[in-house]
Each structure stands twice: as structure tokens, then as C-alpha cells.
Amino acid sequence: MSQANVVNNTFNLKDSQYYFNRELSWLEFNYRVLHEALDERTPLLERLKFTAIFSSNLDEFFMVRVAGLKQQVAAGVSKLTPDGRTPSQQLIDIGARLRPLVKQQDHLFEYTLKNLLIAQGIYLINYVDLDQEQRTYLHQYFDDYIFPVLTPLAVDPSHPFPYISNLSLNLAVVVREPNTAKEHFARVKVPQVLPRFVVFPKELRHQENEHTAVWTGVPLEQVIAHNLEALFPGMIVQECHPFRLTRNADLLVEEDEADDLLLAIEQELRKRHVGKSAVRLEIHTSTPSNIRERLIKDLVLDEIDVYHIDGLLGLKDLFYFMSIPRSDLKEKPWSAVIPSPLQRIKQVFNNNEDSIIQQKGENIFSLIKNSDLLVHHPYDSFSASVEEFINQAAYDPNVLTIKITLYRTSGDSPIVKALIAAAENGKQVAALVELKARFDEENNILWARRLEQSGVHVVYGLAGLKTHTKVVLVVRQEDNKIRRYVHIGTGNYNYKTAKLYTDLGLLSCREELGADLTDLFNFLTGYSRQKSYRKLLVAPVTMRNRMIEMIYREAQHSKNGGSGRIVAKMNALVDSQMIRTLYEASQAGVRIDLIVRGICCLRPGVKGISDNINVISIVGRFLEHSRIFYFHNGGKEKIYIGSADWMTRNLSRRVEAITPIEDPSIMQELQEILGIMLADNRQAWELQSDGSYIQRHPGENCREQSAHEIFMKMALKSQQLT
């Protein structure tokens, strides 16, 4: 269906005024993360966790996105983004938006959260505020545990400025010779092999109203700074200032020229730790200008790359405080429930020797054969559903083949162990391990080798494409015929993130889905050039065009007097063509609700362009990660779930799969999920036409509705009914 068939457009929908900048939109997302730390309704230690997440997110943002922009500037790239910015303009605008956020974060931690911690008996103290007994303890601790690990590095004509590793915390030290008064510069790295916070024993914790504090500690870098004389005997320590460096950490692999992709990735990973250019310098606000200027010069940075921190550097280390045993200062723990249909199946357990398998009840294949099953994590148990599916396939004597895509998995993955067991049990096992999963490359290489050593056929993806889809295919012999079982999901096969991310998965034995996955795996592992699929929407083959067709179809329904309706949930909306198509649908009268957790480059609420488009973002206890696409289709509703966002990389440069949902009860369940999220007034933010977000609040006489809380209650209720 062409654009001309939908709307006679008088607007230039490619005009930059109709698009938000991708990088600035991401910063707005990270502000919503920070707001969880600012929100007094969030439990105290969870507020520290969100502060840490904000910092951790920024680290990756600089290592990848800012680093990429700086490379473009260095290469003289002047191409404009859809919103009309050059790379250099984006760097300036990033700094202008980010500096107030960093200052807000620093102020929150130093002047609010630390005081609230003290009220709970948790003292993070500056060294200068310690009493003599505590200082004596730390001096001995320094001699015993810290001093042997340190390596002071002089900087002079015979000692060039040392390489500063990525995300390292360091001390810039100035020492003076007592006889000549000559000053020298040195660098001391704060060792990452030691805990960031030095904790006092119980007898040295702070006392408050005759009660001993729960925890008392000091930042490691301050302990080092106040014992520097031991590193520079015979010298006078003039001054010492902490700084933290961020480097470009993105991998650049010429896949067409790499005979061995595994080796090429390993070589590039080594460059991540050495040789990559610096992109950000964090220093304390008290750092004098001469030290700042020296660091900028020696690290080959510009003033725009420097961020002044009024307090502790490297706040991602605040994750540590979640280990303090104070359940009253955290969210109530959530234990995922076993969906009622799965409670009657066999559960497969390994003993300590991984050799004895105990089975009870009905198996998972007979359950799936009767009807499709939708699982909603983390509310539904990942281990009792997805892992159980793969576990049973590994040990079921009737299973012939298991095929799986692994994008991100955990270091102690039960799924990887099950695949190894399946291979050892004589089954044909194939695993596509995506080596280019950013910041999981080393972990994926480790497991790829272990899988290969166990007899699993391991494939490392396709040149030029990341394999991002999350699919499993199990082939089983049943009654003189072959039956194929599938899992098609929105999230990674990782039991750790399955407790933190919201994701969906479909378990099915529909013949067309099984046939499609067979074709998809042949595309991934062989020389297949499959151009069409029966049911699946597959990127980069069919997905973009089919999505556009379905959007235009809604526009046609509206144009013909019907009620066009689209609800789409995703992590990010960036692709310009998809945005223009949504604008055209809005102009035709289609009502569009978008639930976009992170980046959204679409500008809603523009008269004549996007009047009918509303965008919300939900940021809360769990990371929204599922993708759902609903089209009213004149009453013949279509609904899909899968791994792809509406980003150019997902639609054109990755292998993705989205599956239609055809079971009426599951379609109803997914519509209910979308409805609950659209009604959230606790953690939902509404995107405005100027690019800002406004957090929803319950109206007068309305109760607070958190989608995450509602889903947990629904899961518990379902379990109780069972």
C-alpha cells in the first residue's frame, strides 16, 4: 500500500523539526532512571541502586555513543541527523543537558542519601572525619592489604605519562623534594581488585545513642590518599586529587576480512583495554586548574570532555550497598510463580553429580502440544518454563535436535549446561552464539568454546549482521512423525536478567512456526537466502515492509470510515521511515499509543502531524524489555511479540524474529498487559511535543496504579487459585 493511497500530504515529513535527537532522547531516559533515586517513595537502598544504574548507563553511553560522535568529528563527518544536528553540535548539546543531571546526582547523594543512610545506621564517612582510633586501624589496614598492591608511576622526561585504563579511578599526586623544593607529578591507580569501600569492624563502627552502627566505611581512594607517604618515602606529598577516565570501548571488526571471527573478536577485545582513545575525564570540583590542564593535555582531551564532580567519583560502585542486609530498606523480594499449566508437568532436576534425573507427572511437550503457552517474566518463572523446556529436551529420549540463538547468557548458565548435556546424550545440538553482543563478547567466547568442546555445533553469526533474535527449536520424534516445538521470546536466555527484565515468550508446536524456525536456522548456519516466511516477520528480510504494510492498513481503515488503532510497545523508536509511516497513519486518523521505554525520536502532539499519537515510558522496579505490536485491523485483530525494536539497526542490520499470536486467549492476555501499562499512573511518563517527559500522578480520588505491582498481584492470584 503506497503513501499516496493513505494521505495526500502537504507536510514534508522528513523535516528535522519533526524528530528528536537520539542521544538527547537517551539522556532523558537516563534522567527517568535517576528520578527513581530522587523519588522519596523508592526504598532507600533502592535509591542508591538507581543512582548506580544512572552512572553505569552513562559509562556505556560515553564508551559507545559519545566515542562514536568524537570519531565522526575527527574524521570530518558533517552529515546531519534526522533532527538536523552535526556530530559536533550533538557533543555540545549532550554536555549542556548532561552537566546539570550529573550535578543533580552528586547533590542527591552527598546531601540527601548519605544523611538518610546515617539515620539508618549506615555511615559512609570521609577520612578527615575519622577519630584517631579509626585512623590507626586504617593505617594498619593500608600497610597489610593496600600498600602491597599499589604501583606509583612517576611522570617526568624519563617516565612518560602512563597509560590510564578505561573506567579506572586514579590519584593525581604532586610530591616535592625537601631539599630542592622541586615538584614531581605521579599517578597512583586505585586498584580495582580491592573493594571500593573499606569497612570497619564492629568495635570501630560509629556509635549513635549507645547503638552501634549497622555499617561504617570509607572510600578506598581516601585511605590511599592519606597514606601516600608510604609510597613516596623521603618526599613531601604536596597534593592529591582523584580522577576517573572513560575510553572508547566499542569494537571495530572487519568481518569481511576476518578469516576467524572468534580470533578477530578476541584481538579487538584486547584493544578495548589498551590503546583506545579517551572520551571523558571526571575530576573533583576542588581540582586546581594546573592539574586539570595537565590531565587534559596528557590524555589528549578537550575542556568539553571534562566533568566536575562535587563528591564521590564513580557512583556506579553504590551497587555495593544492596549487599547490606537491611530488607526493610529494599523492595520486598519477588519470587516468580510457576504458571498454572506448568505446575503439573515433569520437573527435571540434576543431583550434585549431574547424572540422576528425577521426573514426575506430565511432560512439557504434551502440554505445548495441547495449546500455546505465553510466559511473562519476571512474574512467571523462567526456570520452570524456558529452562525447563530446554532441560526436558536435553534428556528426553524422543528429542532428536535442539537449535538455539544465544545473544547474552550468564556465566553459570543452566541453559548452556543443558545444551552440553544434550550433546553428550547424543542429540544434534546447534547454537548460534553472537560474539558481537556488546560488553558480553568475552563471556560469549568462553561459552562458545565450552559448547564446541562438548560436541555442540557452534556458529558465530553472519557477516555484517548481529543475531539478536531469541528463538529455540526442538525437533521430537512422536508416533512415527516429526513434531517441532518452539520458543520465541523477547528476552535473552539468561536466568539472571529474567529476574530483572520484563519479557514475554511463546511456547508452541504450531507447524508453520516450526517450519519457519527451521528455515531461519538454515539461514543462520548455512548458505540459505530465504526471502519469505510463513508466519514469522524476520529482519532484515520481511519485517520492515510487513510492519509498514500493517500501519498503512490501519490508515486505510480510518480513511474508509473505520477505526484504525495501533498499540506498540518497544525499547526504542528511532527509525525515520517507521516514524514517517506512523505520522501518515496519525494524519489519516489512526489512534496510536506507543509504550517506549528508552529512546523515542518521534515527536507526538504536533498539530496536523502527530495529533493522534501518544507516547509513554515506564521506568520502575523492573526493566521494561518486551516488545508487543497490536493492530486493530478492522476488528480482525493482529498481535505480535518478538525481539525487535523499531530502530534501523534492528530492522536492517540485525537478524530478528517476531511471531504472530493466534491463540485467542493469549491475544486477550497481551491486550490486557498493554491496557494495564497504558493505565499506569505511578511509573509512567508522558512524552511532550517539546521532548520533555511529565510523570503521571493519580488524579483526585484515584488510586495509584503501578503496572509492575499489578502484574505481581495477578501472578500471585493465579498461583493461589491453582
N, C-alpha and C positions, 0 to 999 in steps of 0.2 A: 504494500500500500504506500503510495508516494505522499510526500508532504502536500502536494497540490490537491490531493483528494481530501485532505483533512481541513486545512485552513488557508485562506488567501491572506498571506501575512504581509502587513505593511511595516513590520518591525524588522530590523536587522538583528537577528538573534545571536549573531557572532560578536556583537558589540561588547567591548570589555566591561561596560557598566553593569552587565547582567551576570557577572561572575565574581565570586570571592576568590581571593588568593589562597592557594592550597596551604602554604606554610603558615600564613596568619590564621587560617581556619584551624590548623592543628594546634596552634598556641591557645586558641580559645578552648579547644577540647582539654588541653592540659590545665588551663585555668579551672575548668569544671572539676578536674581531679583535685586541684589544690583547694577548691571550695569545700570538698568533703572534709579536709583538715580544718578549714575555717569554721565549719558548721558545728555549733555547740551541741547539736543533737547527736553527733557522732561520738561514740565512746572514746575515752582519752587515748589509749594506746593505739586505737584505730586511726586517730587523728595523726599520730606520729607516722603510722604506716603510709597514709596518703601523702604526707609530706615527703616521705622517702620515695614513693612512686613518682611524684612530681619531679623530683631530682633525677631519678633513674631514667624517666622518659626524656628529660632534657639532655642527658648524656647521649642517648641514642640519636636524638634529633640533631645534635651537633656533629656526632661522628658520621652521620649519613647525609642528612638533608643540607645542613649548613656547609659541610665539607664539599658536597656536590656543587653548591652555588659558588663557593670560592674557586673551585676548579674551573667553572664556566667563566668567571671573571678573569682568571689568569689566562684562559685560552682566548679571551676577547669575544666571547659569545654575547651577542646583543639581542637575540631573539626574544620577543615579548611573550609572556604567559597569556592565557586567555583573558586574564583580568588587566593586561596591559602593563606589566612590570618587567624591567630588565633584571638580570641576576644581581647587579649591584644595588638596584633600588630595593630588591627583596631583602638583601642583607641589612640595609639601613632600616627598613620597616620592621624587620624581626627584632633588631636591637631596641627600637623605640617602644615596641609593645612588650618585649620581654623584661627589660630592666625594672619597670615598676612591679612586675609579678615576682621577680626574684627578691626585690626589696620587701614586698609584702610577705613572702615566705619567711625571710630572715626575721622580720619583726614578729611574725606569729610565733616562731619557735623560741626566740630569745626572750620575749617579753610576755608571752601568754602560756605556751605549752610547758615551758620549763617551770613556771610558777605553779601551774596545775599539777605537774609531776611532784613538786615538793609537797604540795598539800596531800598527796597520796603516799608520802614517804619515799619517793624516788628522787634522788639528788644527783644531777649531773653538774659537777662543780668545776669552776675554773681553778687552776693550780694556785693562783695568787690568793684564793680564799681558804686554803687549807690551813689547819693548825700544824704545829711543829711535829707532833707525833705522826700525823698522816704524811707529812713531807719526808720524815725519816723512813717510813715504810716504803714510800715510792722511790727514794734514793737507793735503797737496798734492792728493790724490785728491778730498778733500772740496771744496776750492776749485774744482777743474776740472769735476767731474761731479755733485756732490750739491747744493752751495750754490745753483747757478742754478735748481734745480728746486723748492726749498723755499719755503713761504709761511707764515711765522709769523703767527698770529692772536691778537691781544690780546683779553682779556676784561675789560671794565670797563663803567661806565654808558653809554658811547657806543659800545661794541663788545659786543653781546650774545653769549652763548655760541654758538660756531659750530656749524653742522650737522656731525655726525660720521657719515661714510658707513659703510655696512654692511661688516663684516669688515675694517675699516681698523685699522692699527696706528698708534698716536699716542704723542706725548710730552706729558705734562702738565708745564709748566715754570713755575717761580716765579723771577722776577727782582726785584732790589732796586735802587732808585735810590741811588747812592753818597752823595749829599749829604743826602737827607732820610730815608734808610733805609726809604722806603715800598716795600711789596711789591706786585708785579703778577703776575697769572696769565695764562699764554698756552698755546696749543695748537699743536703742530707735528705735522703729518701725515707719517708715514714714507711716501714716495712709492712707490706700487705699480708705477710704470713702471720702477723700478730693481731690479736683482737684490737678493734678501733678504740675500745674503752677499757681502761684499767680499773678493775673492780676491787674495792676494799673488802677485807674480811669483816665478819660481823662485828668484831670488837672495835673496829675503827670506823664503822658507819656513823653517820650523823645521828645525834640524839635530839629528839623533839618531845618536850613534855614527858620525859622519862621513858619514851618509847623509841626503840631502835628503828632506824630507817629500814625500809624493805631492801633498798639498793642504794649504794653510793659509789660513784665512779668519776673518772677524769679522762678527758680525751688523750689518747696516746701521744699525739704530737706535742701536747703541752708538757707531758712528762719528759719527753726528749728535749724540748726547748729549754727546760730548767735544769738540765743535767749536761749541757753541751761542753762544759769544761773538761769532762772526761774524754771527749773526742778530740779536743784541741789543747792538750797539756802545754803549759808554758806560754799560751796565748790568752789574750783578753777577749772575751766574747762581747762585741760591741752591740750587736742587734741581731734579731732573728725574726723572720716573717714567713708564715705559711703561704704556699701557693699550690694550685692544682691545675693540671694540664689535660686538655682533651685533644685527641688527634683524629684525623680521618681514619675510619676503621672499615670502610666499605671495601668489598673485594672486587677486583677487576680481573676477570679470567677471560682470555681469548679462547672461547670454546672451539671455534673452527680450527684453531692452530694447535690445540692440545690433544696429543695422541692419547693421553691418560688423564681423564678428568679428575680422578681421585688424587693423582700426584699434583696436578695443577692447582687444585684447591688447597692441598697441604702446603705447597710452596707459597701461595698467596696468603695463607693464614700466618705464616711466619713473618710476612711483611706487615701484618696488622700490628704486631708488637714492636717492630723496629722499622724505621725508615719512612713512615707515613707523616705527612705534614701536620703541623699543629693548627688547630682551628679555634681554640678557646683557652683563655687564661683566667683563672679565678684567683683573686687575691683579697686579702682583708683590707677593709677601708683604711686602716691605720698604716698601711704600707707606704713608706716615703716615695717620692717621685723618682729619686735616683735608682732605687731598687726596681720599681715598676718599669722604668725606661730600659734598664739593663735586661730585664727578663724579656721585654717586648723585642728588643734588638736581637738577643741571642736565640730566641725561639722563632724569629722571622715572622712576627705578628704585627698587626696594626692596632691602634688605640681602640678601634671599634670591636676588636676581639676580646677586650678585657672586661671582666665583670667583677665589680667590687662587692664583697660580701661583708655584711655587718654582723659577724658572728662565726659560727662553726662552718667550715668548708666541708663539702662532700656529705650533704644531708641524706643521701641515699643510705648511709650507714645507720640511719634511725630504724631500719628494719629490725635491728638488734633488739629493740625494746619490746617487740612482740614475743620474745622468749621469756620475758619476766612473768612468773606465774601469778598473774592477777586477773583471773577470769572476769572479775567484776568491772574491769576496765576495757573489756573487749566485747565484740559481738558474741551473742550466745552461739556456741558451736552448732553447726548444721551437719547432720548425718543424713546422707541421701537415702531415700527409701527404695525398696525393690518394687518395681511396678507390679501390680496385682497379677497380670498374666504370667509373669516370670517367677512368681512365688511357688508354682507347682512343678517347675522343671527340675531336671537333674542339675545339681551344682557340682562342679568338678574341683576337687581340692588336691593339691600336691602335699605330701608329707615332707619332712626335712630333707629326705634323700631324693626328692622329686621323682619318685618311682612308683608309688602306690596311688591309684586313682580310685576315689570313692564316688559312687553315683547313686542318686535316689530319684525316683519319680520320672516324669515325662521329660524327653529331651527338647532342646530349644528348636530343633528343626521341625518337629511335629507341630510345635506352637506356631512358628512362622508360616508353615505350610497351610495352616487353617486361616490365617489372616495377617495382614500387615501390622507392624507394631511400630509406634513412634515413641522414642525416648527423649526426654527433655532434661538435660544436665544443667546444673548440678543437683537438681531436685530429684531426678531418677538416678539410681546408682549406675555409674559407669562400669564398675567391676562386675555387677550382677547382670549386665546387659551386653555391652560391646565386648568386654574382655571375656565374658562367659561364652559368647558366640564363637570367638576365636579359640578359646580353650577347648570347647567341646569339639570344634572342627579338628583341632590338633590330635585328639585322642580317639575320635570316632572312627571305627574301622571302615565305615562306608564312605568316608570322605576321601576323595582322590586328590584334590587340588585346592590350595589356598593361594590367593593373589591379593596383595595389599599395597597401598601407597603410604609411605611414611615421610611426613614433612617435618614434624617436630615430635620427638618422643623423649621420654625421661631416661636418665642414666641407668635406672634399675627397672626398665620397662617389663611388666608381666607379659605384654603382647610380644615383645621380641623373644622372651623366653618360650612362649607358646609356639612361635614360628620355628624356633630351633628344635623344640620337641617334635613338632610336626615333621620336620625334615628327617629327624632321627627315627621317626616312626615310618619312614618310607614314603611319605606323601610328596607330591610335587608342590614345592613352595617357591613362589616368586615374590620378591619385594622390590618395589621401586623406591629407593632412598634418595631423597632430594638433597644433594650435597650443598646446594646454594641457599638453604634456609638460613637467612641472616642471623648470625650470632649463635646458631646451633650447628655450624658446619663441623666443628671438632667432634661434638657428640655423635653426629650422624656418621662420620668417618669411622669412629670407634665401633659403632654397632653394625655398620656395613661389613667391616672386616670379620666381626664375630659371626655374623649371619653366613658369610661366604665360607668360613671355616667349618660351619656345621652342615654345609650342603645346600643352603638356600641359594636359589638363582637371584643374584642381586644386580639390578640395573640402576644406573646413576642419572636417569632422566634424559631429556632431549636437548640437543644443542640449540641454544637461543631461547629456550622456554623453561621456566620453572614449573615443576609439577606440584600444584597447590591443592589439587582435589583430594578428598578424603573418602576413599572407597575400599571395600573388601569384597572379594568374590570367592565363594566356597562352592566347589563342584562335588556333588554327592551321588553315589550310586543308590538308586531306590527302585525296587521291583522291576528289574530289567530295563530301567531307563535312567537317564542322567537328569538330575534336577540341580538348578543353580540357585544359590542363596546369596543375597547381597546385603551389605550395609553401606548406605550413602549418607554422609554426615556433613555438618558444617564446621566441625572442630577437629583438632588433632587427636591422634591415638596416643594420648598422654594422660595417665590417671591423675597426675598432679594438677595439671591445668583444668581437668574435668571437674575438679572441686571448686575452682575459682571462676571459670568462664561459663556463661550460659550458651549452650549449644543444643542442636537437635540432630537426631539420627533416625533414619528409616531402615527397619529390618524387613525384608520382603523376599518372596520367591517368585515374583511375577516374571514370567518367561521373557517378556520383552526387555525388562531391566537387566536380567541376567545376560541376555544376548548382547545388549548394548555394552555392558561392562566387559564382556569377552572381547568385543571389538576394540574397546578403549584400551585394554591391557595389551592387545596386539599392536595397537598404535604406539604405546609407550615402550614396548620391549622389542619390537621388530621393525619392519620396513613398511607397515601398513600406512596408507594415506587415506584413511576413512574420511569421507566427506559428508556423511549423513548418519543419523542415529534414529532409532525407532521412537524412543521416548525421551532420552536424556538430551539436555541442552549442554553442549560441550564447547568450551573455549580452547583454542581460538578458532574453532570450525564453524559452529552454528549458533552459539549463544547470543552474540551481539545482535545479529539480524533477527532472530526469533524474539528477543526481548523488545526490540524496536517495533516489530510487527504487532506484538500484543499491546503495546502502548498506543500505536496508531489505531488498532481495532477498537480500543476504548474511546478514542477520539471520534471515530466514525459512529459508534453507538450514540454518543452525545450529539453529534451533528445531525443524526437522524431522529432526534427527539427522545432517545433513550437516556439511561442514567449510567454514564461512564464512571468507573470507580477503580482506583488503584491504591493499594496499601503496600509499601515496600519497606522492609527492614534490612539494614546492612550496616557495615562498619564505616564505610566511606563512600561518598559520591563525588567523583572528580571528573569523569569522562565527559568531554564537551559535547560530543554527539548525543549521549544519553540525556544530558541536561537540556539541550535544544529540543529533543524529542518530547521531554516532559513539559517544556514551555508550550510547545504546539498543542499538546493534549490539554493543558490548562486553558489555553486560548479557545479550544473547542468546547470547553465546559466540563471537562473531566474533573471530578473531585479527587485530589491526590493527597494522601497522608504519607509522609516519609519519616521513618524512625532511623536516624543516622547517628550512631554513637560518636564518631570522630569527625573527620574532615568532611565538610559539605561546601562545595563550590557553587551550588545553586543558590540564587537569591530569591527567596519567597516574597510574596506580598507585593510585587511590583504591578501596578495597575496596567492592565492590558497584556501582561506577560505571564505573571505567575500568581494572579489573584486567588486561584483555586488550589494553590499548593501550600500546605502547612508542613513544617519540619520540626521535629522534637529530637532531643538527645537525652538518653537516660544514663546517668553515671551514678553508681552506688556500690553496694556491698560486693556484687559480682560483676565481672567484666562482660558486657553485652557482646556476644560474638556470633550469634546465629544470624542466618540470612533467610528471609521469608519474602516471597513475592506473590501478591494476591491481585487477580484481575477479575472484575465482576462478569465481564463477557456476556452482557445481556441476560444475566440470570444463569447462564451455564458456566458457573464459576471455575476458574483455573487457579491453582495454587502450587507453588514450587518451593523447595528448600535446597540448599547446596552451599558450596564453598566460596562462591564468587561475590565480590563487591562490584559496584558499578564504577570501576576505575579502569583506565586504559590498560594498565599492566595486567589486570585480571581478565579483561575481555580480549586482549590482543597478544600478550606476551607470557601468559601462563596457561597451563593445562588445568581446566576447571570443569566440574560437572555439577549440574543442577537437575534434580529429579522432579517430575510432576507427582503430586499426591492425588491418588484416585480413590482411596477408601473414604467413603462419606463421613465416617465418624472421626477419622484423623483430620479431614478437611475442616470439620466443625471445631475440633480441638485447636487447630492452628489459628482459626479465626478468633477463637476465644482468647488465645495468647496475644494476638495483635490488639484485640479490644482492651484487654487489661493494661497493656503497655500504653496505649493511647490515652487511657484514663488516669495514668499515674500523675499524682499531684504532690509527690514527696521528693522524687529524684529526677523528675523530667524538667528539661529546659527547652524553651521555645525560641527558635531562631528568628530574629527580626530582619527586616529588609536592609538594615544598615550593617549587618554582620554580627551584631551583639546577640547575646542569649539572655533571656529572662527566666529565672527559675519559677516554676509553678508553685503556688501555695493553695491549700484548701480555702475555698470561699467560706463566707459566713454560714454557719450551721451545716457545713460539710465536713466529713471526717477525712483524715489523711489516708491516702491510698498509695502504698508502695508496691509496685509490681513484684519486686523480689519477695516481699513479705507475703503477698497473696499467693504466689506460686508455692512457697514453702508450706503455707497452711493447706493449700489444695492437695499437695503431695501427702502431708500427714493425714488429712481426712481420708484420702483414698486408701492409705495403709490401714487406718482404723476400721474402715468399712470392710476391708478384706479380712 
